[in-house]
Each structure stands twice: as C-alpha cells, then as structure tokens.
Amino acid sequence: MSLADVLAPLQQPLFTLLGTPVSWTEVLGFGSGALCVWLVARQHIANWPVGIANNVLFVLLFTQAGLYADAGLQVVFITLAVYGWWTWTHGGGPGSDALPVRRTTRTEWTWLLAAGVMGTIGLTLLLDRATDSDVPFWDALTTALSLMATYGQCRKRLESWWLWIAADVVYVPLYAYKELYLTALLYLGFMTLCVLGLRHWSRDLAAQRPVPVPGGGARQDTTAEATT
C-alpha cells in the first residue's frame, strides 16, 4: 500500500460548503488549528504537539490547493515547533524552567523586518517563476509574516500576536479566493483568539513587573495564573 493510498481517505469530501466540497483534511486542520491557538494563548505546553499535527494536515491541504509556499511553510513550522517546545520548557534561565513573556527588542525587530522583506521578495520571485501559483506575492507575504510570528511565539515575545493578526488579515481573503472556505473561517476565528492571546500575555507581562512595597524596595508580583 502506497502513501497515496493511506492519505486518500483524508482527501475525500465530508460535506459541501458554499458549493465547494470540504475534505476530512480541512475539517481536521480546522479543529487542531483552533485548539493549538487556544493553547498558545493559555501558554500551555501542549500547543506544540497539537500544532505539529495541524502542520502535517495543512501540508496536504495546501499542496492540493496550489499554495506551495504555505505547504512548505508547514514543514518549517514543524522544525520551529520542536525548537519552541524545548525553549518553553528549558529557556527560563538559571533557577527557572519556564520561559517568561517578554517584549521584542529593537535588535530583534531589525532582523525580523529585514528577513521578512527579503523573504517576501525572494519567495515571490521563486513562486512566480518555478510554480503555477496565481497568488505568488500573497502566498509569499503570509509565509514571511507567519515565520516572523512563529519566531516570536517560540521566544514568547508579546508582539508575535500582532504579527499573527497581520498574517490572518491576509490569510482570510486568500483562502476564500482559493475556495478553502472552512480554512478561511478558521483563520477568521484565529484573529479573535490572537486578540485574546495578546490580552492574556499582556497581563502576564504586567504581572512580572516589580511592585513597590512600603518602606522602599520592590517585590515580584506572583499572582499571575499558572497556565502550563
């Protein structure tokens, strides 16, 4: 039995949405993707294995839809998920295993923006010349934004949520254009979850700031909810 035979049932239509058949792959990608983002917002370590399963499903889905950069992006996401999984459990520094939420530094922003611009240009040219993609720029742009956001997620940088929101703003109409309506709906939901994640991480960051105490000095606020 070949790999294609094993994957064939996942590609069968489960129901029809707006006149377009929706496959098992898209449905499972919908569920695992929503669960993953919710777990990230809660800073739960289980987001990484759930995210890896979601990436595998989207490799299949995006390859079928001709979104080759997005399909390749999922492979990169799997690699970054392994890194993020390790970082979240071992990156807290001496005396702490948990990685705290931090803001993106100016140096990080410089490198991220430079890599994002160069990546978008390079991928656009590659997709335009080497594939039959009819949306090379938008496919490349969402790929670059997603990689930037994933780096921030791996390092628990607060601004990674803004990058995810920017990517989702492009993803929703892009997937609708490719008739991946359920996935477009999923990414619309992602935007809502990203706003919730941004608020949750912002509260966690604020709780880490020293709190003045009578008589001088400061103490660390430890009332933040433990979510891992």
Rosetta blueprint (number, residue, H / E / L):
1 M L
2 S L
3 L H
4 A H
5 D H
6 V H
7 L H
8 A H
9 P H
10 L H
11 Q H
12 Q L
13 P E
14 L E
15 F E
16 T E
17 L E
18 L L
19 G L
20 T E
21 P E
22 V E
23 S E
24 W H
25 T H
26 E H
27 V H
28 L H
29 G H
30 F H
31 G H
32 S H
33 G H
34 A H
35 L H
36 C H
37 V H
38 W H
39 L H
40 V H
41 A H
42 R L
43 Q L
44 H L
45 I L
46 A L
47 N H
48 W H
49 P H
50 V H
51 G H
52 I H
53 A H
54 N H
55 N H
56 V H
57 L H
58 F H
59 V H
60 L H
61 L H
62 F H
63 T H
64 Q H
65 A H
66 G L
67 L L
68 Y H
69 A H
70 D H
71 A H
72 G H
73 L H
74 Q H
75 V H
76 V H
77 F H
78 I H
79 T H
80 L H
81 A H
82 V H
83 Y H
84 G H
85 W H
86 W H
87 T H
88 W H
89 T H
90 H H
91 G L
92 G L
93 G L
94 P L
95 G L
96 S L
97 D L
98 A L
99 L L
100 P L
101 V L
102 R E
103 R L
104 T L
105 T L
106 R H
107 T H
108 E H
109 W H
110 T H
111 W H
112 L H
113 L H
114 A H
115 A H
116 G H
117 V H
118 M H
119 G H
120 T H
121 I H
122 G H
123 L H
124 T H
125 L H
126 L H
127 L H
128 D H
129 R H
130 A H
131 T L
132 D L
133 S L
134 D L
135 V L
136 P H
137 F H
138 W H
139 D H
140 A H
141 L H
142 T H
143 T H
144 A H
145 L H
146 S H
147 L H
148 M H
149 A H
150 T H
151 Y H
152 G H
153 Q H
154 C H
155 R L
156 K L
157 R E
158 L L
159 E L
160 S H
161 W H
162 W H
163 L H
164 W H
165 I H
166 A H
167 A H
168 D H
169 V H
170 V H
171 Y H
172 V H
173 P H
174 L H
175 Y H
176 A H
177 Y H
178 K L
179 E L
180 L L
181 Y H
182 L H
183 T H
184 A H
185 L H
186 L H
187 Y H
188 L H
189 G H
190 F H
191 M H
192 T H
193 L H
194 C H
195 V H
196 L H
197 G H
198 L H
199 R H
200 H H
201 W H
202 S H
203 R H
204 D H
205 L H
206 A H
207 A H
208 Q L
209 R L
210 P E
211 V E
212 P E
213 V L
214 P L
215 G L
216 G L
217 G L
218 A E
219 R E
220 Q E
221 D L
222 T L
223 T L
224 A L
225 E L
226 A L
227 T L
228 T L
